[in-house]
Amino acid sequence: MKRENRKRLHHIFNLLIAVAFAFAFLFPAYVFFLPALITVPFVFAILTAIHSNFLFSLRTVCKIE
């Protein structure tokens, strides 16, 4: 095997190892943050709907009285 090919293979292996380590460190973040990012808009929409409904009911109660 030529020396240049061996150097190139080592370079590729080093890149693969670096990518593997990066994914190993980022995997817990993906596990914890992706579900949060998916659920946050739904929770926000539900809370705003409850809040606006509450304000609407307050206004109607105040109009009746």
CHARMM-style PDB file with segment names, atoms N, HN, CA, C and O in Angstrom:
ATOM      1  N   MET     1       0.846  -1.200   0.000  1.00  0.00      PROA
ATOM      2  CA  MET     1       0.000   0.000   0.000  1.00  0.00      PROA
ATOM      3  C   MET     1       0.883   1.253   0.000  1.00  0.00      PROA
ATOM      4  O   MET     1       1.874   1.324   0.727  1.00  0.00      PROA
ATOM      5  N   LYS     2       0.519   2.215  -0.804  1.00  0.00      PROA
ATOM      6  HN  LYS     2      -0.286   2.157  -1.394  1.00  0.00      PROA
ATOM      7  CA  LYS     2       1.323   3.427  -0.886  1.00  0.00      PROA
ATOM      8  C   LYS     2       1.156   4.271   0.372  1.00  0.00      PROA
ATOM      9  O   LYS     2       0.177   4.163   1.110  1.00  0.00      PROA
ATOM     10  N   ARG     3       2.164   5.118   0.576  1.00  0.00      PROA
ATOM     11  HN  ARG     3       2.960   5.206  -0.024  1.00  0.00      PROA
ATOM     12  CA  ARG     3       2.161   5.958   1.779  1.00  0.00      PROA
ATOM     13  C   ARG     3       1.013   6.981   1.736  1.00  0.00      PROA
ATOM     14  O   ARG     3       0.387   7.244   2.762  1.00  0.00      PROA
ATOM     15  N   GLU     4       0.730   7.563   0.546  1.00  0.00      PROA
ATOM     16  HN  GLU     4       1.239   7.349  -0.288  1.00  0.00      PROA
ATOM     17  CA  GLU     4      -0.333   8.565   0.445  1.00  0.00      PROA
ATOM     18  C   GLU     4      -1.698   7.945   0.738  1.00  0.00      PROA
ATOM     19  O   GLU     4      -2.535   8.546   1.410  1.00  0.00      PROA
ATOM     20  N   ASN     5      -1.906   6.736   0.223  1.00  0.00      PROA
ATOM     21  HN  ASN     5      -1.225   6.248  -0.324  1.00  0.00      PROA
ATOM     22  CA  ASN     5      -3.186   6.075   0.474  1.00  0.00      PROA
ATOM     23  C   ASN     5      -3.378   5.796   1.962  1.00  0.00      PROA
ATOM     24  O   ASN     5      -4.474   5.952   2.500  1.00  0.00      PROA
ATOM     25  N   ARG     6      -2.293   5.379   2.619  1.00  0.00      PROA
ATOM     26  HN  ARG     6      -1.402   5.252   2.182  1.00  0.00      PROA
ATOM     27  CA  ARG     6      -2.388   5.101   4.043  1.00  0.00      PROA
ATOM     28  C   ARG     6      -2.717   6.387   4.811  1.00  0.00      PROA
ATOM     29  O   ARG     6      -3.527   6.372   5.738  1.00  0.00      PROA
ATOM     30  N   LYS     7      -2.083   7.498   4.417  1.00  0.00      PROA
ATOM     31  HN  LYS     7      -1.425   7.511   3.664  1.00  0.00      PROA
ATOM     32  CA  LYS     7      -2.371   8.776   5.074  1.00  0.00      PROA
ATOM     33  C   LYS     7      -3.832   9.169   4.864  1.00  0.00      PROA
ATOM     34  O   LYS     7      -4.503   9.633   5.787  1.00  0.00      PROA
ATOM     35  N   ARG     8      -4.315   8.976   3.630  1.00  0.00      PROA
ATOM     36  HN  ARG     8      -3.771   8.599   2.881  1.00  0.00      PROA
ATOM     37  CA  ARG     8      -5.706   9.335   3.338  1.00  0.00      PROA
ATOM     38  C   ARG     8      -6.663   8.476   4.167  1.00  0.00      PROA
ATOM     39  O   ARG     8      -7.654   8.977   4.698  1.00  0.00      PROA
ATOM     40  N   LEU     9      -6.360   7.179   4.275  1.00  0.00      PROA
ATOM     41  HN  LEU     9      -5.555   6.771   3.844  1.00  0.00      PROA
ATOM     42  CA  LEU     9      -7.218   6.302   5.079  1.00  0.00      PROA
ATOM     43  C   LEU     9      -7.223   6.734   6.539  1.00  0.00      PROA
ATOM     44  O   LEU     9      -8.272   6.743   7.184  1.00  0.00      PROA
ATOM     45  N   HSD    10      -6.045   7.095   7.065  1.00  0.00      PROA
ATOM     46  HN  HSD    10      -5.193   7.087   6.542  1.00  0.00      PROA
ATOM     47  CA  HSD    10      -5.998   7.553   8.452  1.00  0.00      PROA
ATOM     48  C   HSD    10      -6.806   8.831   8.630  1.00  0.00      PROA
ATOM     49  O   HSD    10      -7.487   9.011   9.640  1.00  0.00      PROA
ATOM     50  N   HSD    11      -6.726   9.714   7.641  1.00  0.00      PROA
ATOM     51  HN  HSD    11      -6.173   9.568   6.821  1.00  0.00      PROA
ATOM     52  CA  HSD    11      -7.497  10.956   7.712  1.00  0.00      PROA
ATOM     53  C   HSD    11      -9.001  10.652   7.744  1.00  0.00      PROA
ATOM     54  O   HSD    11      -9.741  11.237   8.536  1.00  0.00      PROA
ATOM     55  N   ILE    12      -9.444   9.738   6.880  1.00  0.00      PROA
ATOM     56  HN  ILE    12      -8.843   9.263   6.237  1.00  0.00      PROA
ATOM     57  CA  ILE    12     -10.868   9.374   6.843  1.00  0.00      PROA
ATOM     58  C   ILE    12     -11.289   8.734   8.159  1.00  0.00      PROA
ATOM     59  O   ILE    12     -12.363   9.030   8.683  1.00  0.00      PROA
ATOM     60  N   PHE    13     -10.428   7.843   8.701  1.00  0.00      PROA
ATOM     61  HN  PHE    13      -9.555   7.603   8.276  1.00  0.00      PROA
ATOM     62  CA  PHE    13     -10.771   7.204   9.974  1.00  0.00      PROA
ATOM     63  C   PHE    13     -10.842   8.225  11.104  1.00  0.00      PROA
ATOM     64  O   PHE    13     -11.722   8.147  11.962  1.00  0.00      PROA
ATOM     65  N   ASN    14      -9.910   9.186  11.105  1.00  0.00      PROA
ATOM     66  HN  ASN    14      -9.195   9.249  10.408  1.00  0.00      PROA
ATOM     67  CA  ASN    14      -9.949  10.221  12.139  1.00  0.00      PROA
ATOM     68  C   ASN    14     -11.232  11.038  12.041  1.00  0.00      PROA
ATOM     69  O   ASN    14     -11.838  11.366  13.061  1.00  0.00      PROA
ATOM     70  N   LEU    15     -11.649  11.368  10.822  1.00  0.00      PROA
ATOM     71  HN  LEU    15     -11.156  11.102   9.994  1.00  0.00      PROA
ATOM     72  CA  LEU    15     -12.897  12.110  10.653  1.00  0.00      PROA
ATOM     73  C   LEU    15     -14.087  11.296  11.154  1.00  0.00      PROA
ATOM     74  O   LEU    15     -14.972  11.828  11.823  1.00  0.00      PROA
ATOM     75  N   LEU    16     -14.104   9.994  10.825  1.00  0.00      PROA
ATOM     76  HN  LEU    16     -13.385   9.562  10.281  1.00  0.00      PROA
ATOM     77  CA  LEU    16     -15.207   9.146  11.282  1.00  0.00      PROA
ATOM     78  C   LEU    16     -15.246   9.062  12.798  1.00  0.00      PROA
ATOM     79  O   LEU    16     -16.321   9.105  13.398  1.00  0.00      PROA
ATOM     80  N   ILE    17     -14.071   8.943  13.425  1.00  0.00      PROA
ATOM     81  HN  ILE    17     -13.198   8.908  12.938  1.00  0.00      PROA
ATOM     82  CA  ILE    17     -14.024   8.873  14.891  1.00  0.00      PROA
ATOM     83  C   ILE    17     -14.508  10.185  15.495  1.00  0.00      PROA
ATOM     84  O   ILE    17     -15.236  10.179  16.487  1.00  0.00      PROA
ATOM     85  N   ALA    18     -14.108  11.313  14.901  1.00  0.00      PROA
ATOM     86  HN  ALA    18     -13.517  11.317  14.095  1.00  0.00      PROA
ATOM     87  CA  ALA    18     -14.547  12.611  15.413  1.00  0.00      PROA
ATOM     88  C   ALA    18     -16.063  12.756  15.292  1.00  0.00      PROA
ATOM     89  O   ALA    18     -16.719  13.246  16.211  1.00  0.00      PROA
ATOM     90  N   VAL    19     -16.616  12.330  14.157  1.00  0.00      PROA
ATOM     91  HN  VAL    19     -16.083  11.932  13.410  1.00  0.00      PROA
ATOM     92  CA  VAL    19     -18.071  12.412  13.967  1.00  0.00      PROA
ATOM     93  C   VAL    19     -18.788  11.501  14.956  1.00  0.00      PROA
ATOM     94  O   VAL    19     -19.824  11.870  15.509  1.00  0.00      PROA
ATOM     95  N   ALA    20     -18.229  10.300  15.179  1.00  0.00      PROA
ATOM     96  HN  ALA    20     -17.388  10.000  14.730  1.00  0.00      PROA
ATOM     97  CA  ALA    20     -18.847   9.373  16.130  1.00  0.00      PROA
ATOM     98  C   ALA    20     -18.847   9.958  17.537  1.00  0.00      PROA
ATOM     99  O   ALA    20     -19.841   9.844  18.254  1.00  0.00      PROA
ATOM    100  N   PHE    21     -17.736  10.586  17.941  1.00  0.00      PROA
ATOM    101  HN  PHE    21     -16.929  10.678  17.359  1.00  0.00      PROA
ATOM    102  CA  PHE    21     -17.692  11.193  19.270  1.00  0.00      PROA
ATOM    103  C   PHE    21     -18.677  12.350  19.380  1.00  0.00      PROA
ATOM    104  O   PHE    21     -19.339  12.510  20.405  1.00  0.00      PROA
ATOM    105  N   ALA    22     -18.776  13.155  18.323  1.00  0.00      PROA
ATOM    106  HN  ALA    22     -18.238  13.024  17.490  1.00  0.00      PROA
ATOM    107  CA  ALA    22     -19.711  14.279  18.357  1.00  0.00      PROA
ATOM    108  C   ALA    22     -21.141  13.780  18.504  1.00  0.00      PROA
ATOM    109  O   ALA    22     -21.915  14.332  19.287  1.00  0.00      PROA
ATOM    110  N   PHE    23     -21.499  12.728  17.749  1.00  0.00      PROA
ATOM    111  HN  PHE    23     -20.870  12.280  17.114  1.00  0.00      PROA
ATOM    112  CA  PHE    23     -22.854  12.194  17.869  1.00  0.00      PROA
ATOM    113  C   PHE    23     -23.085  11.570  19.235  1.00  0.00      PROA
ATOM    114  O   PHE    23     -24.182  11.669  19.784  1.00  0.00      PROA
ATOM    115  N   ALA    24     -22.052  10.924  19.792  1.00  0.00      PROA
ATOM    116  HN  ALA    24     -21.161  10.844  19.345  1.00  0.00      PROA
ATOM    117  CA  ALA    24     -22.201  10.318  21.114  1.00  0.00      PROA
ATOM    118  C   ALA    24     -22.467  11.386  22.163  1.00  0.00      PROA
ATOM    119  O   ALA    24     -23.252  11.164  23.084  1.00  0.00      PROA
ATOM    120  N   PHE    25     -21.820  12.549  22.037  1.00  0.00      PROA
ATOM    121  HN  PHE    25     -21.182  12.729  21.288  1.00  0.00      PROA
ATOM    122  CA  PHE    25     -22.055  13.604  23.018  1.00  0.00      PROA
ATOM    123  C   PHE    25     -23.368  14.335  22.764  1.00  0.00      PROA
ATOM    124  O   PHE    25     -24.003  14.808  23.707  1.00  0.00      PROA
ATOM    125  N   LEU    26     -23.783  14.435  21.497  1.00  0.00      PROA
ATOM    126  HN  LEU    26     -23.267  14.051  20.731  1.00  0.00      PROA
ATOM    127  CA  LEU    26     -25.006  15.172  21.187  1.00  0.00      PROA
ATOM    128  C   LEU    26     -26.255  14.313  21.299  1.00  0.00      PROA
ATOM    129  O   LEU    26     -27.362  14.851  21.333  1.00  0.00      PROA
ATOM    130  N   PHE    27     -26.110  12.992  21.356  1.00  0.00      PROA
ATOM    131  HN  PHE    27     -25.211  12.555  21.328  1.00  0.00      PROA
ATOM    132  CA  PHE    27     -27.286  12.118  21.362  1.00  0.00      PROA
ATOM    133  C   PHE    27     -28.211  12.384  22.546  1.00  0.00      PROA
ATOM    134  O   PHE    27     -29.423  12.448  22.342  1.00  0.00      PROA
ATOM    135  N   PRO    28     -27.706  12.544  23.784  1.00  0.00      PROA
ATOM    136  CA  PRO    28     -28.631  12.869  24.885  1.00  0.00      PROA
ATOM    137  C   PRO    28     -29.386  14.171  24.647  1.00  0.00      PROA
ATOM    138  O   PRO    28     -30.558  14.289  25.004  1.00  0.00      PROA
ATOM    139  N   ALA    29     -28.711  15.148  24.043  1.00  0.00      PROA
ATOM    140  HN  ALA    29     -27.759  15.052  23.753  1.00  0.00      PROA
ATOM    141  CA  ALA    29     -29.390  16.413  23.748  1.00  0.00      PROA
ATOM    142  C   ALA    29     -30.526  16.187  22.760  1.00  0.00      PROA
ATOM    143  O   ALA    29     -31.611  16.746  22.918  1.00  0.00      PROA
ATOM    144  N   TYR    30     -30.275  15.358  21.727  1.00  0.00      PROA
ATOM    145  HN  TYR    30     -29.393  14.904  21.598  1.00  0.00      PROA
ATOM    146  CA  TYR    30     -31.347  15.055  20.780  1.00  0.00      PROA
ATOM    147  C   TYR    30     -32.502  14.350  21.488  1.00  0.00      PROA
ATOM    148  O   TYR    30     -33.669  14.663  21.251  1.00  0.00      PROA
ATOM    149  N   VAL    31     -32.169  13.400  22.357  1.00  0.00      PROA
ATOM    150  HN  VAL    31     -31.221  13.146  22.550  1.00  0.00      PROA
ATOM    151  CA  VAL    31     -33.218  12.629  23.027  1.00  0.00      PROA
ATOM    152  C   VAL    31     -34.074  13.542  23.891  1.00  0.00      PROA
ATOM    153  O   VAL    31     -35.292  13.378  23.950  1.00  0.00      PROA
ATOM    154  N   PHE    32     -33.442  14.513  24.568  1.00  0.00      PROA
ATOM    155  HN  PHE    32     -32.452  14.647  24.520  1.00  0.00      PROA
ATOM    156  CA  PHE    32     -34.211  15.358  25.483  1.00  0.00      PROA
ATOM    157  C   PHE    32     -34.864  16.544  24.787  1.00  0.00      PROA
ATOM    158  O   PHE    32     -35.970  16.937  25.160  1.00  0.00      PROA
ATOM    159  N   PHE    33     -34.199  17.132  23.772  1.00  0.00      PROA
ATOM    160  HN  PHE    33     -33.301  16.813  23.469  1.00  0.00      PROA
ATOM    161  CA  PHE    33     -34.696  18.388  23.221  1.00  0.00      PROA
ATOM    162  C   PHE    33     -35.650  18.208  22.052  1.00  0.00      PROA
ATOM    163  O   PHE    33     -36.535  19.041  21.859  1.00  0.00      PROA
ATOM    164  N   LEU    34     -35.500  17.147  21.264  1.00  0.00      PROA
ATOM    165  HN  LEU    34     -34.780  16.470  21.421  1.00  0.00      PROA
ATOM    166  CA  LEU    34     -36.404  16.977  20.123  1.00  0.00      PROA
ATOM    167  C   LEU    34     -37.854  16.789  20.556  1.00  0.00      PROA
ATOM    168  O   LEU    34     -38.727  17.451  19.994  1.00  0.00      PROA
ATOM    169  N   PRO    35     -38.163  15.920  21.526  1.00  0.00      PROA
ATOM    170  CA  PRO    35     -39.566  15.845  21.968  1.00  0.00      PROA
ATOM    171  C   PRO    35     -40.066  17.168  22.526  1.00  0.00      PROA
ATOM    172  O   PRO    35     -41.227  17.527  22.329  1.00  0.00      PROA
ATOM    173  N   ALA    36     -39.192  17.898  23.225  1.00  0.00      PROA
ATOM    174  HN  ALA    36     -38.249  17.606  23.384  1.00  0.00      PROA
ATOM    175  CA  ALA    36     -39.600  19.200  23.752  1.00  0.00      PROA
ATOM    176  C   ALA    36     -39.915  20.162  22.612  1.00  0.00      PROA
ATOM    177  O   ALA    36     -40.916  20.876  22.662  1.00  0.00      PROA
ATOM    178  N   LEU    37     -39.069  20.185  21.589  1.00  0.00      PROA
ATOM    179  HN  LEU    37     -38.255  19.605  21.548  1.00  0.00      PROA
ATOM    180  CA  LEU    37     -39.318  21.080  20.459  1.00  0.00      PROA
ATOM    181  C   LEU    37     -40.588  20.698  19.715  1.00  0.00      PROA
ATOM    182  O   LEU    37     -41.276  21.563  19.172  1.00  0.00      PROA
ATOM    183  N   ILE    38     -40.904  19.398  19.686  1.00  0.00      PROA
ATOM    184  HN  ILE    38     -40.345  18.695  20.127  1.00  0.00      PROA
ATOM    185  CA  ILE    38     -42.117  18.970  18.997  1.00  0.00      PROA
ATOM    186  C   ILE    38     -43.356  19.331  19.817  1.00  0.00      PROA
ATOM    187  O   ILE    38     -44.372  19.728  19.248  1.00  0.00      PROA
ATOM    188  N   THR    39     -43.288  19.200  21.147  1.00  0.00      PROA
ATOM    189  HN  THR    39     -42.462  18.877  21.610  1.00  0.00      PROA
ATOM    190  CA  THR    39     -44.477  19.402  21.976  1.00  0.00      PROA
ATOM    191  C   THR    39     -44.714  20.861  22.348  1.00  0.00      PROA
ATOM    192  O   THR    39     -45.845  21.230  22.665  1.00  0.00      PROA
ATOM    193  N   VAL    40     -43.684  21.701  22.319  1.00  0.00      PROA
ATOM    194  HN  VAL    40     -42.765  21.402  22.061  1.00  0.00      PROA
ATOM    195  CA  VAL    40     -43.852  23.094  22.753  1.00  0.00      PROA
ATOM    196  C   VAL    40     -44.918  23.839  21.951  1.00  0.00      PROA
ATOM    197  O   VAL    40     -45.737  24.521  22.568  1.00  0.00      PROA
ATOM    198  N   PRO    41     -44.968  23.757  20.611  1.00  0.00      PROA
ATOM    199  CA  PRO    41     -46.031  24.487  19.902  1.00  0.00      PROA
ATOM    200  C   PRO    41     -47.434  24.030  20.279  1.00  0.00      PROA
ATOM    201  O   PRO    41     -48.348  24.847  20.388  1.00  0.00      PROA
ATOM    202  N   PHE    42     -47.610  22.706  20.481  1.00  0.00      PROA
ATOM    203  HN  PHE    42     -46.868  22.041  20.392  1.00  0.00      PROA
ATOM    204  CA  PHE    42     -48.927  22.218  20.879  1.00  0.00      PROA
ATOM    205  C   PHE    42     -49.316  22.744  22.259  1.00  0.00      PROA
ATOM    206  O   PHE    42     -50.448  23.183  22.465  1.00  0.00      PROA
ATOM    207  N   VAL    43     -48.382  22.697  23.196  1.00  0.00      PROA
ATOM    208  HN  VAL    43     -47.463  22.341  23.029  1.00  0.00      PROA
ATOM    209  CA  VAL    43     -48.662  23.207  24.546  1.00  0.00      PROA
ATOM    210  C   VAL    43     -48.969  24.694  24.486  1.00  0.00      PROA
ATOM    211  O   VAL    43     -49.893  25.163  25.151  1.00  0.00      PROA
ATOM    212  N   PHE    44     -48.201  25.444  23.690  1.00  0.00      PROA
ATOM    213  HN  PHE    44     -47.450  25.063  23.150  1.00  0.00      PROA
ATOM    214  CA  PHE    44     -48.435  26.879  23.567  1.00  0.00      PROA
ATOM    215  C   PHE    44     -49.817  27.159  22.976  1.00  0.00      PROA
ATOM    216  O   PHE    44     -50.521  28.058  23.435  1.00  0.00      PROA
ATOM    217  N   ALA    45     -50.204  26.382  21.953  1.00  0.00      PROA
ATOM    218  HN  ALA    45     -49.632  25.651  21.580  1.00  0.00      PROA
ATOM    219  CA  ALA    45     -51.522  26.580  21.341  1.00  0.00      PROA
ATOM    220  C   ALA    45     -52.635  26.260  22.332  1.00  0.00      PROA
ATOM    221  O   ALA    45     -53.629  26.982  22.403  1.00  0.00      PROA
ATOM    222  N   ILE    46     -52.475  25.187  23.093  1.00  0.00      PROA
ATOM    223  HN  ILE    46     -51.667  24.600  23.035  1.00  0.00      PROA
ATOM    224  CA  ILE    46     -53.502  24.823  24.077  1.00  0.00      PROA
ATOM    225  C   ILE    46     -53.614  25.896  25.150  1.00  0.00      PROA
ATOM    226  O   ILE    46     -54.717  26.280  25.538  1.00  0.00      PROA
ATOM    227  N   LEU    47     -52.465  26.382  25.631  1.00  0.00      PROA
ATOM    228  HN  LEU    47     -51.569  26.070  25.316  1.00  0.00      PROA
ATOM    229  CA  LEU    47     -52.500  27.405  26.681  1.00  0.00      PROA
ATOM    230  C   LEU    47     -53.111  28.707  26.171  1.00  0.00      PROA
ATOM    231  O   LEU    47     -53.877  29.346  26.891  1.00  0.00      PROA
ATOM    232  N   THR    48     -52.787  29.111  24.945  1.00  0.00      PROA
ATOM    233  HN  THR    48     -52.165  28.592  24.360  1.00  0.00      PROA
ATOM    234  CA  THR    48     -53.383  30.343  24.419  1.00  0.00      PROA
ATOM    235  C   THR    48     -54.879  30.171  24.208  1.00  0.00      PROA
ATOM    236  O   THR    48     -55.647  31.107  24.432  1.00  0.00      PROA
ATOM    237  N   ALA    49     -55.305  28.979  23.777  1.00  0.00      PROA
ATOM    238  HN  ALA    49     -54.682  28.219  23.595  1.00  0.00      PROA
ATOM    239  CA  ALA    49     -56.743  28.748  23.609  1.00  0.00      PROA
ATOM    240  C   ALA    49     -57.459  28.825  24.952  1.00  0.00      PROA
ATOM    241  O   ALA    49     -58.525  29.431  25.056  1.00  0.00      PROA
ATOM    242  N   ILE    50     -56.879  28.215  25.976  1.00  0.00      PROA
ATOM    243  HN  ILE    50     -56.012  27.722  25.892  1.00  0.00      PROA
ATOM    244  CA  ILE    50     -57.496  28.282  27.311  1.00  0.00      PROA
ATOM    245  C   ILE    50     -57.535  29.726  27.790  1.00  0.00      PROA
ATOM    246  O   ILE    50     -58.536  30.179  28.346  1.00  0.00      PROA
ATOM    247  N   HSD    51     -56.427  30.451  27.569  1.00  0.00      PROA
ATOM    248  HN  HSD    51     -55.614  30.083  27.118  1.00  0.00      PROA
ATOM    249  CA  HSD    51     -56.351  31.830  28.044  1.00  0.00      PROA
ATOM    250  C   HSD    51     -57.387  32.711  27.339  1.00  0.00      PROA
ATOM    251  O   HSD    51     -58.090  33.483  27.991  1.00  0.00      PROA
ATOM    252  N   SER    52     -57.485  32.600  26.009  1.00  0.00      PROA
ATOM    253  HN  SER    52     -56.914  31.973  25.479  1.00  0.00      PROA
ATOM    254  CA  SER    52     -58.446  33.430  25.285  1.00  0.00      PROA
ATOM    255  C   SER    52     -59.873  33.040  25.651  1.00  0.00      PROA
ATOM    256  O   SER    52     -60.741  33.906  25.759  1.00  0.00      PROA
ATOM    257  N   ASN    53     -60.122  31.759  25.842  1.00  0.00      PROA
ATOM    258  HN  ASN    53     -59.417  31.055  25.754  1.00  0.00      PROA
ATOM    259  CA  ASN    53     -61.445  31.303  26.252  1.00  0.00      PROA
ATOM    260  C   ASN    53     -61.787  31.865  27.633  1.00  0.00      PROA
ATOM    261  O   ASN    53     -62.920  32.277  27.882  1.00  0.00      PROA
ATOM    262  N   PHE    54     -60.804  31.876  28.517  1.00  0.00      PROA
ATOM    263  HN  PHE    54     -59.883  31.541  28.314  1.00  0.00      PROA
ATOM    264  CA  PHE    54     -61.013  32.422  29.858  1.00  0.00      PROA
ATOM    265  C   PHE    54     -61.324  33.916  29.796  1.00  0.00      PROA
ATOM    266  O   PHE    54     -62.230  34.393  30.480  1.00  0.00      PROA
ATOM    267  N   LEU    55     -60.572  34.656  28.973  1.00  0.00      PROA
ATOM    268  HN  LEU    55     -59.836  34.269  28.417  1.00  0.00      PROA
ATOM    269  CA  LEU    55     -60.839  36.086  28.835  1.00  0.00      PROA
ATOM    270  C   LEU    55     -62.217  36.327  28.227  1.00  0.00      PROA
ATOM    271  O   LEU    55     -62.939  37.229  28.651  1.00  0.00      PROA
ATOM    272  N   PHE    56     -62.583  35.507  27.220  1.00  0.00      PROA
ATOM    273  HN  PHE    56     -61.996  34.774  26.875  1.00  0.00      PROA
ATOM    274  CA  PHE    56     -63.895  35.654  26.595  1.00  0.00      PROA
ATOM    275  C   PHE    56     -65.002  35.400  27.614  1.00  0.00      PROA
ATOM    276  O   PHE    56     -65.990  36.132  27.652  1.00  0.00      PROA
ATOM    277  N   SER    57     -64.840  34.360  28.444  1.00  0.00      PROA
ATOM    278  HN  SER    57     -64.037  33.765  28.414  1.00  0.00      PROA
ATOM    279  CA  SER    57     -65.864  34.076  29.448  1.00  0.00      PROA
ATOM    280  C   SER    57     -65.910  35.192  30.488  1.00  0.00      PROA
ATOM    281  O   SER    57     -66.990  35.530  30.972  1.00  0.00      PROA
ATOM    282  N   LEU    58     -64.767  35.768  30.841  1.00  0.00      PROA
ATOM    283  HN  LEU    58     -63.890  35.494  30.448  1.00  0.00      PROA
ATOM    284  CA  LEU    58     -64.768  36.898  31.776  1.00  0.00      PROA
ATOM    285  C   LEU    58     -65.536  38.075  31.184  1.00  0.00      PROA
ATOM    286  O   LEU    58     -66.318  38.717  31.885  1.00  0.00      PROA
ATOM    287  N   ARG    59     -65.319  38.367  29.891  1.00  0.00      PROA
ATOM    288  HN  ARG    59     -64.683  37.846  29.322  1.00  0.00      PROA
ATOM    289  CA  ARG    59     -66.012  39.482  29.262  1.00  0.00      PROA
ATOM    290  C   ARG    59     -67.518  39.247  29.239  1.00  0.00      PROA
ATOM    291  O   ARG    59     -68.293  40.161  29.521  1.00  0.00      PROA
ATOM    292  N   THR    60     -67.933  38.032  28.906  1.00  0.00      PROA
ATOM    293  HN  THR    60     -67.303  37.290  28.676  1.00  0.00      PROA
ATOM    294  CA  THR    60     -69.374  37.770  28.851  1.00  0.00      PROA
ATOM    295  C   THR    60     -69.985  37.854  30.241  1.00  0.00      PROA
ATOM    296  O   THR    60     -71.100  38.352  30.399  1.00  0.00      PROA
ATOM    297  N   VAL    61     -69.264  37.370  31.251  1.00  0.00      PROA
ATOM    298  HN  VAL    61     -68.359  36.965  31.122  1.00  0.00      PROA
ATOM    299  CA  VAL    61     -69.786  37.464  32.623  1.00  0.00      PROA
ATOM    300  C   VAL    61     -69.909  38.920  33.033  1.00  0.00      PROA
ATOM    301  O   VAL    61     -70.893  39.310  33.661  1.00  0.00      PROA
ATOM    302  N   CYS    62     -68.917  39.725  32.681  1.00  0.00      PROA
ATOM    303  HN  CYS    62     -68.118  39.409  32.170  1.00  0.00      PROA
ATOM    304  CA  CYS    62     -68.981  41.140  33.033  1.00  0.00      PROA
ATOM    305  C   CYS    62     -70.113  41.843  32.281  1.00  0.00      PROA
ATOM    306  O   CYS    62     -70.745  42.744  32.833  1.00  0.00      PROA
ATOM    307  N   LYS    63     -70.383  41.447  31.027  1.00  0.00      PROA
ATOM    308  HN  LYS    63     -69.869  40.715  30.579  1.00  0.00      PROA
ATOM    309  CA  LYS    63     -71.472  42.065  30.277  1.00  0.00      PROA
ATOM    310  C   LYS    63     -72.819  41.693  30.879  1.00  0.00      PROA
ATOM    311  O   LYS    63     -73.730  42.517  30.947  1.00  0.00      PROA
ATOM    312  N   ILE    64     -72.934  40.437  31.318  1.00  0.00      PROA
ATOM    313  HN  ILE    64     -72.194  39.767  31.263  1.00  0.00      PROA
ATOM    314  CA  ILE    64     -74.214  40.018  31.896  1.00  0.00      PROA
ATOM    315  C   ILE    64     -74.481  40.786  33.184  1.00  0.00      PROA
ATOM    316  O   ILE    64     -75.606  41.224  33.423  1.00  0.00      PROA
ATOM    317  N   GLU    65     -73.465  40.951  34.005  1.00  0.00      PROA
ATOM    318  HN  GLU    65     -72.551  40.595  33.811  1.00  0.00      PROA
ATOM    319  CA  GLU    65     -73.658  41.670  35.271  1.00  0.00      PROA
ATOM    320  C   GLU    65     -73.617  43.150  35.082  1.00  0.00      PROA
ATOM    321  OT1 GLU    65     -73.763  43.900  36.048  1.00  0.00      PROA
TER     322      GLU     65
END
